[in-house]
């Protein structure tokens, strides 16, 4: 194999690995429970 093919193979492998990691992170984030936002009550928020 030539050096160009070796480099292209390494770049392709890295791209596939990055895509798998990205997909796995999205999947984990989707499973995590979402925190509810503030409930609008019409009253002014009290601050200290």
mmCIF file of the N, C-alpha and C atoms, coordinates in Angstrom:
data_MODEL
# 
_entry.id   MODEL 
# 
loop_
_atom_site.group_PDB 
_atom_site.id 
_atom_site.type_symbol 
_atom_site.label_atom_id 
_atom_site.label_alt_id 
_atom_site.label_comp_id 
_atom_site.label_asym_id 
_atom_site.label_entity_id 
_atom_site.label_seq_id 
_atom_site.pdbx_PDB_ins_code 
_atom_site.Cartn_x 
_atom_site.Cartn_y 
_atom_site.Cartn_z 
_atom_site.occupancy 
_atom_site.B_iso_or_equiv 
_atom_site.pdbx_formal_charge 
_atom_site.auth_seq_id 
_atom_site.auth_comp_id 
_atom_site.auth_asym_id 
_atom_site.auth_atom_id 
_atom_site.pdbx_PDB_model_num 
ATOM 1   N N  . UNK A 1 1  ? 0.841   -1.195 0.000  1.00 0.00 ? 1  UNK A N  1 
ATOM 2   C CA . UNK A 1 1  ? 0.000   0.000  0.000  1.00 0.00 ? 1  UNK A CA 1 
ATOM 3   C C  . UNK A 1 1  ? 0.877   1.246  0.000  1.00 0.00 ? 1  UNK A C  1 
ATOM 4   N N  . UNK A 1 2  ? 0.386   2.246  -0.630 1.00 0.00 ? 2  UNK A N  1 
ATOM 5   C CA . UNK A 1 2  ? 1.136   3.496  -0.645 1.00 0.00 ? 2  UNK A CA 1 
ATOM 6   C C  . UNK A 1 2  ? 0.800   4.300  0.596  1.00 0.00 ? 2  UNK A C  1 
ATOM 7   N N  . UNK A 1 3  ? 1.626   5.286  0.847  1.00 0.00 ? 3  UNK A N  1 
ATOM 8   C CA . UNK A 1 3  ? 1.408   6.124  2.026  1.00 0.00 ? 3  UNK A CA 1 
ATOM 9   C C  . UNK A 1 3  ? 0.078   6.866  1.945  1.00 0.00 ? 3  UNK A C  1 
ATOM 10  N N  . UNK A 1 4  ? -0.314  7.285  0.749  1.00 0.00 ? 4  UNK A N  1 
ATOM 11  C CA . UNK A 1 4  ? -1.581  8.008  0.594  1.00 0.00 ? 4  UNK A CA 1 
ATOM 12  C C  . UNK A 1 4  ? -2.760  7.126  0.989  1.00 0.00 ? 4  UNK A C  1 
ATOM 13  N N  . UNK A 1 5  ? -2.710  5.855  0.617  1.00 0.00 ? 5  UNK A N  1 
ATOM 14  C CA . UNK A 1 5  ? -3.799  4.946  0.980  1.00 0.00 ? 5  UNK A CA 1 
ATOM 15  C C  . UNK A 1 5  ? -3.835  4.698  2.484  1.00 0.00 ? 5  UNK A C  1 
ATOM 16  N N  . UNK A 1 6  ? -2.670  4.608  3.094  1.00 0.00 ? 6  UNK A N  1 
ATOM 17  C CA . UNK A 1 6  ? -2.614  4.411  4.546  1.00 0.00 ? 6  UNK A CA 1 
ATOM 18  C C  . UNK A 1 6  ? -3.209  5.614  5.277  1.00 0.00 ? 6  UNK A C  1 
ATOM 19  N N  . UNK A 1 7  ? -2.848  6.794  4.815  1.00 0.00 ? 7  UNK A N  1 
ATOM 20  C CA . UNK A 1 7  ? -3.372  8.015  5.439  1.00 0.00 ? 7  UNK A CA 1 
ATOM 21  C C  . UNK A 1 7  ? -4.881  8.107  5.236  1.00 0.00 ? 7  UNK A C  1 
ATOM 22  N N  . UNK A 1 8  ? -5.347  7.803  4.043  1.00 0.00 ? 8  UNK A N  1 
ATOM 23  C CA . UNK A 1 8  ? -6.786  7.851  3.760  1.00 0.00 ? 8  UNK A CA 1 
ATOM 24  C C  . UNK A 1 8  ? -7.535  6.838  4.624  1.00 0.00 ? 8  UNK A C  1 
ATOM 25  N N  . UNK A 1 9  ? -6.958  5.667  4.812  1.00 0.00 ? 9  UNK A N  1 
ATOM 26  C CA . UNK A 1 9  ? -7.588  4.657  5.656  1.00 0.00 ? 9  UNK A CA 1 
ATOM 27  C C  . UNK A 1 9  ? -7.661  5.096  7.105  1.00 0.00 ? 9  UNK A C  1 
ATOM 28  N N  . UNK A 1 10 ? -6.602  5.727  7.588  1.00 0.00 ? 10 UNK A N  1 
ATOM 29  C CA . UNK A 1 10 ? -6.594  6.204  8.971  1.00 0.00 ? 10 UNK A CA 1 
ATOM 30  C C  . UNK A 1 10 ? -7.632  7.301  9.173  1.00 0.00 ? 10 UNK A C  1 
ATOM 31  N N  . UNK A 1 11 ? -7.731  8.201  8.216  1.00 0.00 ? 11 UNK A N  1 
ATOM 32  C CA . UNK A 1 11 ? -8.718  9.284  8.318  1.00 0.00 ? 11 UNK A CA 1 
ATOM 33  C C  . UNK A 1 11 ? -10.132 8.713  8.273  1.00 0.00 ? 11 UNK A C  1 
ATOM 34  N N  . UNK A 1 12 ? -10.358 7.753  7.397  1.00 0.00 ? 12 UNK A N  1 
ATOM 35  C CA . UNK A 1 12 ? -11.682 7.134  7.304  1.00 0.00 ? 12 UNK A CA 1 
ATOM 36  C C  . UNK A 1 12 ? -12.056 6.408  8.579  1.00 0.00 ? 12 UNK A C  1 
ATOM 37  N N  . UNK A 1 13 ? -11.101 5.702  9.167  1.00 0.00 ? 13 UNK A N  1 
ATOM 38  C CA . UNK A 1 13 ? -11.370 4.988  10.416 1.00 0.00 ? 13 UNK A CA 1 
ATOM 39  C C  . UNK A 1 13 ? -11.690 5.965  11.538 1.00 0.00 ? 13 UNK A C  1 
ATOM 40  N N  . UNK A 1 14 ? -10.956 7.062  11.589 1.00 0.00 ? 14 UNK A N  1 
ATOM 41  C CA . UNK A 1 14 ? -11.203 8.067  12.622 1.00 0.00 ? 14 UNK A CA 1 
ATOM 42  C C  . UNK A 1 14 ? -12.583 8.692  12.443 1.00 0.00 ? 14 UNK A C  1 
ATOM 43  N N  . UNK A 1 15 ? -12.991 8.913  11.210 1.00 0.00 ? 15 UNK A N  1 
ATOM 44  C CA . UNK A 1 15 ? -14.306 9.501  10.950 1.00 0.00 ? 15 UNK A CA 1 
ATOM 45  C C  . UNK A 1 15 ? -15.423 8.558  11.388 1.00 0.00 ? 15 UNK A C  1 
ATOM 46  N N  . UNK A 1 16 ? -15.259 7.278  11.126 1.00 0.00 ? 16 UNK A N  1 
ATOM 47  C CA . UNK A 1 16 ? -16.267 6.300  11.538 1.00 0.00 ? 16 UNK A CA 1 
ATOM 48  C C  . UNK A 1 16 ? -16.340 6.234  13.058 1.00 0.00 ? 16 UNK A C  1 
ATOM 49  N N  . UNK A 1 17 ? -15.191 6.232  13.723 1.00 0.00 ? 17 UNK A N  1 
ATOM 50  C CA . UNK A 1 17 ? -15.173 6.183  15.185 1.00 0.00 ? 17 UNK A CA 1 
ATOM 51  C C  . UNK A 1 17 ? -15.841 7.423  15.777 1.00 0.00 ? 17 UNK A C  1 
ATOM 52  N N  . UNK A 1 18 ? -15.572 8.589  15.213 1.00 0.00 ? 18 UNK A N  1 
ATOM 53  C CA . UNK A 1 18 ? -16.182 9.823  15.707 1.00 0.00 ? 18 UNK A CA 1 
ATOM 54  C C  . UNK A 1 18 ? -17.694 9.798  15.518 1.00 0.00 ? 18 UNK A C  1 
ATOM 55  N N  . UNK A 1 19 ? -18.151 9.289  14.396 1.00 0.00 ? 19 UNK A N  1 
ATOM 56  C CA . UNK A 1 19 ? -19.593 9.216  14.144 1.00 0.00 ? 19 UNK A CA 1 
ATOM 57  C C  . UNK A 1 19 ? -20.272 8.282  15.141 1.00 0.00 ? 19 UNK A C  1 
ATOM 58  N N  . UNK A 1 20 ? -19.635 7.168  15.455 1.00 0.00 ? 20 UNK A N  1 
ATOM 59  C CA . UNK A 1 20 ? -20.214 6.239  16.428 1.00 0.00 ? 20 UNK A CA 1 
ATOM 60  C C  . UNK A 1 20 ? -20.271 6.859  17.821 1.00 0.00 ? 20 UNK A C  1 
ATOM 61  N N  . UNK A 1 21 ? -19.222 7.562  18.216 1.00 0.00 ? 21 UNK A N  1 
ATOM 62  C CA . UNK A 1 21 ? -19.226 8.216  19.529 1.00 0.00 ? 21 UNK A CA 1 
ATOM 63  C C  . UNK A 1 21 ? -20.319 9.277  19.599 1.00 0.00 ? 21 UNK A C  1 
ATOM 64  N N  . UNK A 1 22 ? -20.478 10.056 18.533 1.00 0.00 ? 22 UNK A N  1 
ATOM 65  C CA . UNK A 1 22 ? -21.497 11.104 18.500 1.00 0.00 ? 22 UNK A CA 1 
ATOM 66  C C  . UNK A 1 22 ? -22.895 10.502 18.610 1.00 0.00 ? 22 UNK A C  1 
ATOM 67  N N  . UNK A 1 23 ? -23.133 9.431  17.884 1.00 0.00 ? 23 UNK A N  1 
ATOM 68  C CA . UNK A 1 23 ? -24.446 8.788  17.922 1.00 0.00 ? 23 UNK A CA 1 
ATOM 69  C C  . UNK A 1 23 ? -24.721 8.215  19.304 1.00 0.00 ? 23 UNK A C  1 
ATOM 70  N N  . UNK A 1 24 ? -23.713 7.653  19.947 1.00 0.00 ? 24 UNK A N  1 
ATOM 71  C CA . UNK A 1 24 ? -23.881 7.080  21.275 1.00 0.00 ? 24 UNK A CA 1 
ATOM 72  C C  . UNK A 1 24 ? -24.201 8.166  22.297 1.00 0.00 ? 24 UNK A C  1 
ATOM 73  N N  . UNK A 1 25 ? -23.534 9.320  22.200 1.00 0.00 ? 25 UNK A N  1 
ATOM 74  C CA . UNK A 1 25 ? -23.809 10.418 23.133 1.00 0.00 ? 25 UNK A CA 1 
ATOM 75  C C  . UNK A 1 25 ? -25.235 10.924 22.969 1.00 0.00 ? 25 UNK A C  1 
ATOM 76  N N  . UNK A 1 26 ? -25.698 11.041 21.726 1.00 0.00 ? 26 UNK A N  1 
ATOM 77  C CA . UNK A 1 26 ? -27.075 11.503 21.485 1.00 0.00 ? 26 UNK A CA 1 
ATOM 78  C C  . UNK A 1 26 ? -28.075 10.524 22.069 1.00 0.00 ? 26 UNK A C  1 
ATOM 79  N N  . UNK A 1 27 ? -27.778 9.242  21.938 1.00 0.00 ? 27 UNK A N  1 
ATOM 80  C CA . UNK A 1 27 ? -28.671 8.207  22.444 1.00 0.00 ? 27 UNK A CA 1 
ATOM 81  C C  . UNK A 1 27 ? -28.750 8.281  23.969 1.00 0.00 ? 27 UNK A C  1 
ATOM 82  N N  . UNK A 1 28 ? -27.593 8.456  24.637 1.00 0.00 ? 28 UNK A N  1 
ATOM 83  C CA . UNK A 1 28 ? -27.571 8.552  26.094 1.00 0.00 ? 28 UNK A CA 1 
ATOM 84  C C  . UNK A 1 28 ? -28.301 9.800  26.568 1.00 0.00 ? 28 UNK A C  1 
ATOM 85  N N  . UNK A 1 29 ? -28.117 10.909 25.853 1.00 0.00 ? 29 UNK A N  1 
ATOM 86  C CA . UNK A 1 29 ? -28.776 12.148 26.259 1.00 0.00 ? 29 UNK A CA 1 
ATOM 87  C C  . UNK A 1 29 ? -30.289 12.022 26.124 1.00 0.00 ? 29 UNK A C  1 
ATOM 88  N N  . UNK A 1 30 ? -30.729 11.276 25.123 1.00 0.00 ? 30 UNK A N  1 
ATOM 89  C CA . UNK A 1 30 ? -32.160 11.087 24.904 1.00 0.00 ? 30 UNK A CA 1 
ATOM 90  C C  . UNK A 1 30 ? -32.773 10.264 26.034 1.00 0.00 ? 30 UNK A C  1 
ATOM 91  N N  . UNK A 1 31 ? -32.011 9.314  26.583 1.00 0.00 ? 31 UNK A N  1 
ATOM 92  C CA . UNK A 1 31 ? -32.503 8.468  27.662 1.00 0.00 ? 31 UNK A CA 1 
ATOM 93  C C  . UNK A 1 31 ? -32.572 9.215  28.992 1.00 0.00 ? 31 UNK A C  1 
ATOM 94  N N  . UNK A 1 32 ? -31.732 10.225 29.181 1.00 0.00 ? 32 UNK A N  1 
ATOM 95  C CA . UNK A 1 32 ? -31.663 10.942 30.457 1.00 0.00 ? 32 UNK A CA 1 
ATOM 96  C C  . UNK A 1 32 ? -32.982 11.664 30.723 1.00 0.00 ? 32 UNK A C  1 
ATOM 97  N N  . UNK A 1 33 ? -33.407 11.686 31.984 1.00 0.00 ? 33 UNK A N  1 
ATOM 98  C CA . UNK A 1 33 ? -34.654 12.396 32.310 1.00 0.00 ? 33 UNK A CA 1 
ATOM 99  C C  . UNK A 1 33 ? -34.487 13.894 32.109 1.00 0.00 ? 33 UNK A C  1 
ATOM 100 N N  . UNK A 1 34 ? -35.482 14.490 31.526 1.00 0.00 ? 34 UNK A N  1 
ATOM 101 C CA . UNK A 1 34 ? -35.432 15.924 31.286 1.00 0.00 ? 34 UNK A CA 1 
ATOM 102 C C  . UNK A 1 34 ? -35.945 16.658 32.517 1.00 0.00 ? 34 UNK A C  1 
ATOM 103 N N  . UNK A 1 35 ? -35.285 17.758 32.853 1.00 0.00 ? 35 UNK A N  1 
ATOM 104 C CA . UNK A 1 35 ? -35.728 18.563 33.983 1.00 0.00 ? 35 UNK A CA 1 
ATOM 105 C C  . UNK A 1 35 ? -36.820 19.514 33.502 1.00 0.00 ? 35 UNK A C  1 
ATOM 106 N N  . UNK A 1 36 ? -37.898 19.590 34.261 1.00 0.00 ? 36 UNK A N  1 
ATOM 107 C CA . UNK A 1 36 ? -38.974 20.492 33.843 1.00 0.00 ? 36 UNK A CA 1 
ATOM 108 C C  . UNK A 1 36 ? -38.557 21.953 33.991 1.00 0.00 ? 36 UNK A C  1 
ATOM 109 N N  . UNK A 1 37 ? -39.078 22.781 33.145 1.00 0.00 ? 37 UNK A N  1 
ATOM 110 C CA . UNK A 1 37 ? -38.784 24.203 33.219 1.00 0.00 ? 37 UNK A CA 1 
ATOM 111 C C  . UNK A 1 37 ? -39.630 24.870 34.294 1.00 0.00 ? 37 UNK A C  1 
ATOM 112 N N  . UNK A 1 38 ? -39.424 26.148 34.505 1.00 0.00 ? 38 UNK A N  1 
ATOM 113 C CA . UNK A 1 38 ? -40.210 26.861 35.513 1.00 0.00 ? 38 UNK A CA 1 
ATOM 114 C C  . UNK A 1 38 ? -41.679 26.953 35.092 1.00 0.00 ? 38 UNK A C  1 
ATOM 115 N N  . UNK A 1 39 ? -42.536 26.873 36.067 1.00 0.00 ? 39 UNK A N  1 
ATOM 116 C CA . UNK A 1 39 ? -43.969 26.952 35.796 1.00 0.00 ? 39 UNK A CA 1 
ATOM 117 C C  . UNK A 1 39 ? -44.397 28.414 35.910 1.00 0.00 ? 39 UNK A C  1 
ATOM 118 N N  . UNK A 1 40 ? -44.885 28.999 34.834 1.00 0.00 ? 40 UNK A N  1 
ATOM 119 C CA . UNK A 1 40 ? -45.301 30.400 34.909 1.00 0.00 ? 40 UNK A CA 1 
ATOM 120 C C  . UNK A 1 40 ? -46.579 30.539 35.733 1.00 0.00 ? 40 UNK A C  1 
ATOM 121 N N  . UNK A 1 41 ? -46.500 31.335 36.793 1.00 0.00 ? 41 UNK A N  1 
ATOM 122 C CA . UNK A 1 41 ? -47.663 31.503 37.655 1.00 0.00 ? 41 UNK A CA 1 
ATOM 123 C C  . UNK A 1 41 ? -48.261 32.900 37.545 1.00 0.00 ? 41 UNK A C  1 
ATOM 124 N N  . UNK A 1 42 ? -47.560 33.800 36.889 1.00 0.00 ? 42 UNK A N  1 
ATOM 125 C CA . UNK A 1 42 ? -48.063 35.157 36.773 1.00 0.00 ? 42 UNK A CA 1 
ATOM 126 C C  . UNK A 1 42 ? -47.578 36.056 37.897 1.00 0.00 ? 42 UNK A C  1 
ATOM 127 N N  . UNK A 1 43 ? -46.914 35.478 38.898 1.00 0.00 ? 43 UNK A N  1 
ATOM 128 C CA . UNK A 1 43 ? -46.399 36.273 40.017 1.00 0.00 ? 43 UNK A CA 1 
ATOM 129 C C  . UNK A 1 43 ? -44.940 36.625 39.769 1.00 0.00 ? 43 UNK A C  1 
ATOM 130 N N  . UNK A 1 44 ? -44.491 37.727 40.363 1.00 0.00 ? 44 UNK A N  1 
ATOM 131 C CA . UNK A 1 44 ? -43.091 38.109 40.250 1.00 0.00 ? 44 UNK A CA 1 
ATOM 132 C C  . UNK A 1 44 ? -42.239 37.152 41.076 1.00 0.00 ? 44 UNK A C  1 
ATOM 133 N N  . UNK A 1 45 ? -41.108 36.730 40.558 1.00 0.00 ? 45 UNK A N  1 
ATOM 134 C CA . UNK A 1 45 ? -40.244 35.849 41.343 1.00 0.00 ? 45 UNK A CA 1 
ATOM 135 C C  . UNK A 1 45 ? -39.620 36.606 42.505 1.00 0.00 ? 45 UNK A C  1 
ATOM 136 N N  . UNK A 1 46 ? -39.591 35.981 43.653 1.00 0.00 ? 46 UNK A N  1 
ATOM 137 C CA . UNK A 1 46 ? -38.991 36.614 44.832 1.00 0.00 ? 46 UNK A CA 1 
ATOM 138 C C  . UNK A 1 46 ? -37.502 36.310 44.843 1.00 0.00 ? 46 UNK A C  1 
ATOM 139 N N  . UNK A 1 47 ? -36.711 37.339 45.034 1.00 0.00 ? 47 UNK A N  1 
ATOM 140 C CA . UNK A 1 47 ? -35.262 37.162 45.085 1.00 0.00 ? 47 UNK A CA 1 
ATOM 141 C C  . UNK A 1 47 ? -34.744 37.669 46.412 1.00 0.00 ? 47 UNK A C  1 
ATOM 142 N N  . UNK A 1 48 ? -33.601 37.160 46.802 1.00 0.00 ? 48 UNK A N  1 
ATOM 143 C CA . UNK A 1 48 ? -32.982 37.611 48.067 1.00 0.00 ? 48 UNK A CA 1 
ATOM 144 C C  . UNK A 1 48 ? -32.115 38.807 47.822 1.00 0.00 ? 48 UNK A C  1 
# 
